[in-house]
Amino acid sequence: MSILRSSKNLIFLKSLNLKIQSLLLESLPHNHTLKFSHTLFSSSSSEPIDTNNNEIVDKLIHVFTKQPHITENQELVNLGHFITPKIVESVLISFKNWKIALEFFNWASSQSGYRHNAYTFNAMASILSGVRQNAQLKALAAELGRSGCFMSPGAMGFFIRCLGKVGLVEDAVLLFDRFKVSGFCVPNGYTYNCLIEVMAKSCEVEVMEMRLKEMTDTGWQPDKFTLTAVLQCYCNAKKFDKALDVYNVIGQSGWLDTRVLSILVLSFSKWGKVDEAVEMIERMEQLDIRLNEKTFYVLIHGFVKEGKIDKALQLLNKMLNLGILPEFSLYDVLVGALLRNKEFEIVLHLCRQMNELGISPDVQLLTKLLSSFPEEKDVIILFKQAKKTFDDNAIVLLYNSLLKGLVDNRAVEKAYHLLRTMIGENSTGYPEVEEFVPNMSQVHPDTNSYSIVINGLCQTANIDMALKLFHDMQLAGCKSDQLLYNNLIDSLSKSDRLEECYRLLKDMKESGLKPTHFTHNSIFGCLCRREDVGKAHKLLQEMRISGHEPWIKHSTLLVKKLCSNGKAIDACDFLNKMVLEGFVPNIIAYSAAIDGLFKIQEVDRALELFKGICARGYCPDVIAYNIVLKGLLKAERVLEAEDLLREMLKKDLVPSVVTYNLLIDSWCKNGEIDRAMECHSRMDGERREPNIITYTTLIDGLCNAGRSEDAMLLWNEMVRKGCHPNNIAYMAFIHGICKCGRPDEAFIYFQEMQDKQMTPDAFIYVALVEAFLSNSDAPSAIRILVKMAQDNKFPDPLDKNCVRLRDAVFKLSADARTSSTIETLLKEGSIPEFLNNSGNGN
């Protein structure tokens, strides 16, 4: 939608009464407009100071600028008899120091027979607002209000603008009303314009509209300057529609100028309405109105902030076409945004443009450029241009940026060889390095140079190269810092080079650097991965003295590794030592230790540890309860497990799917299938969606209980709810319904399983063969055996299923319907040798 709209039915006009509408639409074009004056409304402009007065002015300036001066000396006493407002004003505007001016102003106030007038107050106000001394200006306004001084409309307008310049809007409004009510000033259109201009900064739209109505009610007609201030107020308050309405009135009245259009363009930019701002700029071009330099700068920054880099670049070209030379800061913000977007070609174009315009980038920008470009040829060009401009220290900064750029672009080894060349060694294998170092005599790498490359080598696991460079760094007299030591120690610890970690730690301490929590934790992590409990405990003692906390992830890892190797007792001892050192393990570490104790059948000790941490204020989560629950159920201590579940519910812990699966598995194994099914129903009530493990366990339990119909119903429910059966679920179901004597249904799911590219284990084939034989269906059994031979799915000779299959083969060989097929399979070798002679009882 175009921003240039009809002035009919304007929202702005609806907010005012009919009288104001008439004034805006009919009277304004014929009105004599009031112009803002930037003078002090000084008396000196119309009445020159005579010779004697000039002598008094000079003497007063001399006395008050002489350091130190005494305000009570006889010379000042004598001069005080002759001062007039005209003299005071002249003296005030001569001072360059606001404090001296204010001191003089106050001195003059105290002189017998003297009173400040509008011009002296305005002179002082101008000085204070210029240096933004708000407190003093506020006090001056209060003094003016009490003074009983008459103010012309122009003088009052000037003082109000001084207040508005520093944001003292409330003081400006208060002063305006005070003088209006007292009659010491009769405001005119200019005074109102100044007040509305000040109020525009406060964004108080309703108050501004009230003052506009007050202005028209007293007979003063709004002009171009009034409406410009109103437009600014609406823009500041983000009243988009009203701002456009005022803009249309201004345009209809023929008052469009650079200021009006700039206000709208800048506001659009601030609101993030980039397209509207661009449309307004085009409108300005059509009217042959050009943006000023400040507006260009604000717009470009605004467009960049909104991510409209293309629009910002268009504005830059407009600036250049108008002959406005951009400053470096503008290129800096554009280049920064383009680098973030990886627009490297445009960045190079801007760099060439800067070079042509004679604009020199600073070290920070070049640093940004050199560390961002992925193409070395571009970096080389930039680098060579930069070297011509900067001194030795700046050159080192540029080399550091180059090193960082190489490291960031994963050319760490190239950065390493460049640094070695900077040190004075010949680069080998990287002739392109010489492009950067045509004259190295003036380049001396600093600590940062070494740190950049060493850190890069550590990140790429080139620890030996990093250590060699670190040694060269020390020989060169460059001091390392904590960060560099930490990175080296961390890399060594991750490479399990513990002894070198300790040597660097010692070196770090001897160089006067204190290990940080990161230093200690890097080594602590290595010790935990090694399961070195003794040294880990010793380091904990050192960390306690240093006030460093061990990272939970390392201590938990140590506990888990110990438990996985059957050393749960050692894990518990380590946790106790941590507590004695003042470090508190978290529930994850304790849960791992409890799980480890259960795995080595230390059930009572696991329960004791669990109850102990509960007594010490720990609040075990559902995972911790599940570990204990699993351990108790595995130890067949079902009653204790059920007590634990009740305790868990009493603590308002909601059982997870894992919790329910553990209970269901236990009840199914113990033949309590009804309790297991009841638990399944409770899961639905508590919005705990059963997973494939839940269904598989229940289906297996139902089949073991001979409830194949219920098993099939549950299978269908599982599929209907979108829980897709996996390989294990299919095999459990097929095996289960085979045991229930339903091989025909089992075979259907067997085929479905294979259609889904799932491979059954050998025991499924055996179960099907046996089930068909149990139903006296030898032909179907032989089909499964043939399929078994084709798929080469025979059980291992030592597998119990091998005995069962051997018996089945014997039965099939004795059956007239299938004996010939068995004979053929044996002759072809399709059946393994260990299944042969099964009928001889061998």
SVG drawing of the C-alpha trace seen along z (x, -y; Angstrom):
<svg xmlns="http://www.w3.org/2000/svg" viewBox="-17 -55 83 151">
<polyline fill="none" stroke="black" stroke-width="0.4" points="0.0,0.0 1.4,-3.4 2.3,-5.7 1.0,-8.7 -2.7,-8.7 -5.7,-11.1 -6.2,-13.8 -9.9,-12.9 -11.2,-11.3 -7.9,-11.8 -7.5,-10.1 -5.5,-13.1 -8.3,-15.5 -10.9,-13.3 -9.0,-13.7 -9.4,-17.5 -12.6,-19.6 -14.1,-21.1 -12.5,-24.4 -9.0,-22.9 -10.0,-21.1 -11.0,-24.3 -7.8,-26.0 -5.6,-23.2 -7.4,-22.7 -8.3,-26.3 -6.4,-28.9 -2.9,-27.5 -1.8,-28.1 -2.6,-31.8 -1.1,-32.2 2.0,-34.2 4.2,-31.5 6.3,-32.0 9.9,-31.0 12.1,-29.6 14.9,-31.9 18.1,-30.6 19.2,-33.9 19.0,-34.6 16.4,-37.4 19.2,-39.5 18.8,-43.1 22.3,-43.7 21.0,-43.1 19.1,-46.4 21.0,-48.6 24.8,-48.8 26.8,-48.9 28.5,-52.3 32.2,-52.8 31.8,-52.9 29.7,-49.7 32.4,-48.0 35.0,-48.9 32.7,-47.4 32.2,-44.2 35.9,-43.8 36.6,-44.3 34.0,-41.8 35.3,-39.2 38.9,-39.8 37.9,-39.5 35.8,-36.3 38.3,-34.5 41.3,-35.4 42.3,-32.4 41.7,-32.5 39.2,-35.3 37.3,-36.6 33.7,-37.6 33.7,-39.9 36.6,-42.2 36.2,-45.9 36.5,-46.1 33.5,-43.8 31.6,-45.8 32.2,-48.9 31.3,-47.2 28.1,-45.8 26.6,-49.4 26.9,-49.7 25.7,-46.4 22.6,-46.2 20.9,-43.3 22.7,-44.4 26.1,-44.2 25.3,-40.9 24.2,-39.3 27.4,-40.5 29.6,-39.1 27.7,-35.7 28.1,-35.0 31.8,-35.8 32.6,-33.0 33.8,-29.7 33.3,-27.9 29.8,-27.2 30.7,-27.2 32.2,-30.7 29.2,-31.8 26.8,-30.4 28.9,-31.9 28.7,-35.3 25.0,-35.0 24.4,-34.2 26.7,-37.1 24.7,-39.5 21.4,-38.2 22.7,-39.2 23.6,-42.8 21.4,-45.5 19.1,-47.2 19.7,-44.6 17.2,-42.2 17.7,-39.7 15.5,-40.0 14.5,-37.7 17.7,-38.1 20.0,-37.3 17.9,-34.2 18.1,-33.0 21.8,-33.6 22.4,-31.5 19.9,-28.8 21.7,-28.6 25.0,-28.0 23.7,-25.3 21.8,-23.5 24.8,-23.5 26.8,-21.6 23.8,-19.5 23.9,-20.6 20.4,-19.5 20.3,-20.0 21.5,-23.6 19.1,-24.3 16.2,-22.9 17.1,-25.2 17.4,-28.2 13.9,-27.4 12.5,-27.3 14.2,-30.7 12.8,-32.2 9.3,-31.1 9.7,-32.8 11.3,-36.0 8.2,-37.8 10.2,-38.6 8.3,-39.6 9.0,-37.4 8.2,-38.1 6.7,-35.2 9.9,-34.8 12.0,-34.8 9.8,-32.3 9.9,-30.1 13.7,-30.2 13.9,-29.2 11.5,-26.3 13.6,-25.0 16.7,-25.1 14.8,-22.9 13.6,-20.6 17.1,-20.2 18.2,-18.3 14.9,-16.4 13.4,-18.6 10.0,-18.4 7.9,-18.5 9.9,-21.6 9.2,-23.3 5.4,-22.6 5.3,-23.8 7.1,-27.0 4.9,-27.7 1.7,-27.3 3.1,-29.3 3.9,-32.3 0.6,-32.0 -1.5,-31.9 0.4,-34.7 0.2,-37.0 4.0,-37.6 4.0,-36.2 1.3,-36.0 2.2,-33.0 1.9,-33.4 2.2,-30.9 6.0,-30.8 5.8,-30.0 3.3,-27.2 5.5,-25.9 8.4,-25.7 6.3,-23.9 4.9,-21.4 8.4,-20.8 9.7,-20.0 6.7,-17.8 7.3,-15.8 10.4,-14.3 8.3,-12.9 6.0,-10.8 2.9,-12.0 0.5,-12.2 -2.6,-13.1 -1.0,-15.9 0.5,-17.2 -2.9,-17.1 -4.4,-19.0 -1.8,-21.8 -2.5,-21.9 -6.2,-22.4 -5.4,-25.0 -3.2,-26.8 -6.0,-27.0 -8.6,-27.9 -6.5,-31.0 -6.4,-32.1 -3.0,-30.9 -3.0,-29.0 -0.7,-25.9 1.9,-26.4 4.5,-24.2 6.7,-24.2 3.8,-23.2 2.9,-20.3 6.5,-19.2 6.7,-19.0 3.4,-17.1 4.7,-14.7 7.8,-14.1 5.7,-13.4 3.6,-10.8 6.7,-9.2 8.4,-9.0 5.3,-7.5 5.0,-4.9 1.6,-6.2 2.0,-5.1 -1.4,-6.1 -1.5,-9.5 2.0,-10.3 0.9,-9.6 -2.2,-11.8 -0.1,-14.7 2.4,-14.1 -0.5,-14.2 -1.7,-17.6 1.8,-19.0 2.1,-17.8 -1.3,-19.2 -0.2,-22.5 3.0,-22.6 5.3,-22.4 7.2,-19.2 10.9,-19.7 14.0,-17.7 13.2,-17.8 9.7,-16.5 10.7,-13.7 13.7,-12.8 11.6,-12.5 9.4,-9.9 12.2,-8.0 14.2,-7.7 11.0,-6.6 10.2,-4.0 13.8,-2.7 13.5,-2.6 10.1,-0.7 11.7,1.9 9.6,0.8 12.4,0.8 10.3,1.0 8.3,-2.1 11.5,-3.9 12.8,-3.1 9.5,-4.3 9.8,-7.6 13.4,-8.0 12.2,-7.6 9.5,-10.1 12.2,-12.6 14.1,-12.0 11.0,-12.8 10.6,-16.1 14.3,-16.8 14.8,-16.8 18.1,-15.2 18.8,-13.5 21.5,-15.0 24.6,-13.2 23.4,-12.5 20.2,-10.9 22.1,-8.7 24.2,-7.4 21.3,-6.7 19.4,-4.9 22.3,-2.7 22.9,-1.7 19.1,-1.0 19.0,1.1 22.0,3.1 20.3,3.7 17.2,5.0 19.4,7.3 18.6,5.4 22.2,5.1 21.2,4.7 19.2,1.6 22.0,0.2 24.4,0.7 22.0,-1.1 22.0,-4.1 25.8,-4.1 25.8,-4.4 23.3,-7.3 25.6,-9.0 28.5,-8.6 26.5,-9.8 25.5,-13.0 29.2,-13.6 29.0,-12.8 32.2,-11.0 31.3,-8.3 33.4,-8.0 35.3,-4.9 32.7,-4.1 30.1,-3.5 32.2,-1.1 33.0,0.6 29.4,1.4 28.7,2.6 31.8,4.8 31.0,6.3 27.5,7.3 28.7,8.6 31.3,10.8 28.7,12.3 26.7,13.2 29.9,14.5 29.4,12.0 33.1,11.9 33.0,10.6 31.0,7.6 33.5,7.0 36.4,7.0 34.5,4.5 34.0,2.2 37.7,2.6 38.7,1.5 36.2,-1.4 37.7,-2.5 41.2,-2.4 40.1,-4.5 38.5,-7.1 41.6,-7.2 39.8,-5.8 42.2,-3.9 40.8,-1.0 41.9,-0.7 43.7,2.3 40.4,3.7 38.7,3.8 41.7,5.4 41.9,7.9 38.3,8.8 38.9,9.1 42.0,11.2 40.5,13.6 37.3,14.1 38.3,14.6 38.4,18.3 40.3,17.7 44.1,17.2 44.5,15.2 42.1,12.6 43.8,12.5 47.2,12.0 45.9,9.0 44.4,7.4 47.5,8.2 49.9,6.6 47.8,3.5 47.7,3.3 51.4,3.7 52.0,0.4 50.0,-1.6 50.9,-0.5 53.8,-0.5 55.6,2.6 53.1,3.1 50.2,2.9 51.9,5.3 52.2,7.9 48.4,7.5 47.8,8.1 49.9,11.2 48.0,12.5 44.7,11.9 46.2,13.9 47.2,16.7 43.7,16.7 42.1,16.8 44.2,19.8 43.4,21.6 39.6,20.8 39.7,22.1 41.3,25.4 44.6,24.6 46.4,25.1 49.5,26.6 49.9,23.7 49.5,21.3 52.1,23.3 54.7,23.0 53.9,19.3 54.7,18.7 57.9,20.7 58.8,18.5 58.1,15.4 60.4,16.9 63.2,17.1 63.0,20.7 62.5,21.7 59.0,22.9 59.0,26.3 56.2,27.8 54.3,24.5 55.9,22.2 52.7,20.0 53.7,18.9 56.4,16.8 53.6,14.6 52.9,13.3 56.5,12.9 58.6,11.0 60.4,9.1 60.3,10.6 63.1,8.7 60.6,6.3 58.1,8.9 58.5,10.3 55.7,12.7 54.1,11.9 52.4,14.1 49.1,13.9 50.8,15.1 52.0,18.3 48.7,18.8 46.6,18.7 48.6,21.4 49.1,23.5 45.4,23.5 44.6,24.4 47.1,27.3 45.5,28.5 42.0,28.5 43.2,30.6 45.1,33.1 48.5,32.0 49.8,32.0 53.4,32.7 53.7,29.7 51.9,27.6 54.4,28.6 57.4,27.8 55.9,24.4 55.3,23.8 59.0,24.6 60.1,22.1 57.7,19.5 59.4,19.8 62.8,19.5 61.7,16.3 60.8,14.8 57.1,14.7 55.2,15.3 52.3,17.9 49.0,17.3 46.6,19.6 44.5,20.2 47.4,21.5 48.6,23.8 45.0,25.0 44.5,25.9 47.8,27.8 47.1,29.7 43.5,30.5 44.8,31.8 47.4,33.9 44.8,35.3 42.5,36.3 45.5,38.1 46.1,39.9 49.5,38.4 49.2,37.9 52.9,37.6 53.3,34.6 50.2,33.0 51.8,33.1 55.1,31.6 53.2,28.7 51.2,28.2 54.5,27.9 55.9,25.5 52.7,23.5 53.1,23.1 56.8,22.2 56.0,19.5 53.7,17.8 50.4,18.8 47.8,20.5 46.0,23.5 42.3,22.9 39.4,25.2 39.7,26.1 43.4,27.1 42.6,29.4 39.5,30.9 41.3,31.7 43.8,33.8 41.0,35.2 39.2,36.3 42.2,38.2 42.6,39.9 38.9,40.9 39.2,42.4 42.1,44.4 40.2,45.5 43.1,44.4 41.2,43.9 44.3,43.2 45.6,40.3 42.1,39.0 41.6,38.8 45.0,37.0 44.0,34.5 40.7,33.9 42.6,32.9 44.6,30.4 41.5,29.1 39.8,28.6 42.8,26.5 42.5,24.4 38.8,24.0 38.0,25.8 35.0,28.1 35.5,31.3 33.3,31.7 30.4,34.1 30.8,35.7 34.3,36.9 33.5,38.4 30.3,40.0 32.4,41.5 34.9,43.0 32.0,44.6 30.4,46.0 33.7,47.4 34.5,49.0 31.0,50.5 31.1,51.8 34.3,53.7 32.7,55.2 34.4,52.8 31.3,51.3 32.8,51.5 35.8,49.3 33.3,46.9 31.4,46.6 34.7,46.0 35.6,43.2 32.3,41.5 32.8,41.6 36.2,40.0 34.7,37.2 32.2,36.5 35.0,36.4 36.8,33.8 33.7,31.7 32.5,32.5 29.0,33.7 28.4,36.3 25.1,36.0 22.3,38.5 23.6,39.8 26.9,41.0 25.1,42.6 22.6,44.3 25.5,45.7 27.1,47.1 23.8,48.6 23.4,50.2 26.9,51.6 26.3,53.1 23.1,54.9 25.1,56.3 27.6,58.0 24.7,59.3 25.4,56.9 21.7,56.3 21.6,55.3 24.6,53.0 22.8,51.3 19.7,50.9 21.7,49.5 23.4,46.9 20.0,45.9 18.5,45.4 21.6,43.6 21.5,41.0 17.8,40.5 18.5,39.8 21.2,37.3 18.7,35.2 19.0,36.5 15.8,36.8 16.2,39.7 14.5,39.3 12.5,41.9 15.7,43.3 17.3,44.0 14.1,45.7 14.0,47.8 17.6,49.0 16.7,50.1 13.4,51.6 15.2,53.6 17.8,54.9 15.2,56.1 13.1,57.8 16.1,59.4 16.9,60.7 13.3,62.0 12.6,59.7 9.2,58.8 7.5,57.7 10.3,55.1 10.0,53.9 6.3,53.4 7.0,51.5 9.5,49.3 6.9,48.6 4.4,47.4 7.1,45.2 7.8,43.7 4.1,42.9 3.9,41.4 6.6,39.0 4.5,37.9 7.0,39.4 5.2,40.5 6.4,44.0 7.9,44.0 7.3,46.5 10.6,48.2 9.1,48.6 6.0,50.2 8.0,52.5 10.1,53.7 7.0,54.6 5.2,56.2 8.3,58.3 8.5,59.5 4.8,60.4 4.8,62.2 7.8,64.3 6.1,65.2 2.9,66.2 0.9,63.2 -0.3,62.2 -3.5,60.5 -1.5,58.1 0.7,57.4 -2.4,56.6 -3.8,54.5 -0.6,52.5 -0.9,52.1 -4.4,50.6 -3.0,48.2 -0.5,46.9 -3.3,45.8 -4.9,44.0 -1.7,42.2 -1.0,41.3 2.1,43.4 2.2,44.8 3.3,48.5 6.3,49.0 7.4,52.1 9.0,53.6 5.8,53.4 3.8,55.1 6.4,57.7 6.6,58.7 2.8,58.9 2.3,60.9 5.0,63.3 3.4,63.6 -0.1,64.2 1.2,66.9 3.0,68.6 -0.3,68.5 -2.0,70.2 -4.0,67.0 -3.2,66.8 -6.5,65.0 -5.7,62.2 -2.1,62.1 -3.5,61.6 -5.9,58.8 -3.0,57.1 -0.9,57.4 -3.6,55.7 -3.9,53.0 -0.2,52.3 -0.3,52.0 -3.4,49.9 -1.8,47.4 1.2,47.0 3.7,48.9 5.5,50.8 6.7,54.3 10.4,55.0 12.3,58.2 12.2,59.2 8.4,58.5 7.7,60.7 9.8,63.6 8.2,63.5 4.7,63.4 5.4,66.2 7.1,68.4 4.3,67.8 1.4,68.7 3.4,71.8 3.5,72.9 -0.2,72.4 -0.6,74.9 -1.6,72.3 1.2,72.7 -1.0,71.6 -1.5,68.1 2.2,68.1 3.2,68.8 1.2,65.8 3.2,63.5 6.4,65.4 5.7,64.4 4.8,60.8 8.0,60.5 10.1,61.6 8.1,59.3 9.3,56.5 12.9,57.6 13.3,58.9 15.3,62.1 14.0,64.6 16.4,66.5 16.8,70.3 14.6,71.1 11.6,69.6 12.0,72.1 12.3,74.9 9.2,73.7 7.2,73.7 8.4,77.2 7.5,78.5 4.1,76.8 3.1,78.2 4.3,81.7 2.3,81.4 -0.8,80.8 0.2,83.8 0.8,81.5 4.0,83.0 3.7,81.4 3.7,77.9 6.5,78.8 8.7,80.0 8.0,76.7 9.4,74.9 12.4,77.2 13.1,76.6 12.8,72.8 15.2,73.2 17.7,74.9 17.3,72.2 17.8,69.5 20.6,71.5 19.1,70.9 20.2,74.0 20.9,73.8 24.4,74.3 25.3,77.9 25.6,77.0 22.3,75.1 19.4,76.9 17.3,76.1 19.6,78.5 18.3,81.5 14.7,80.4 15.3,80.0 17.1,83.4 14.0,85.1 11.8,83.3 13.9,84.4 13.7,88.0 9.9,87.8 9.7,86.3 12.1,89.0 9.8,91.6 6.7,90.1 5.9,91.5 4.7,88.1 7.9,86.4 10.6,89.1 11.7,88.7 12.2,84.9 14.3,85.5 16.4,88.0 16.9,85.5 17.9,82.7 20.4,85.0 21.8,86.2 22.2,82.6 23.9,81.6 21.2,79.0 20.8,80.3 23.9,80.1 25.8,83.3 25.1,83.0 21.3,83.5 22.1,86.7 21.5,90.2 19.0,88.7 17.0,91.8 19.9,94.0 19.8,92.4 23.4,91.2"/>
</svg>
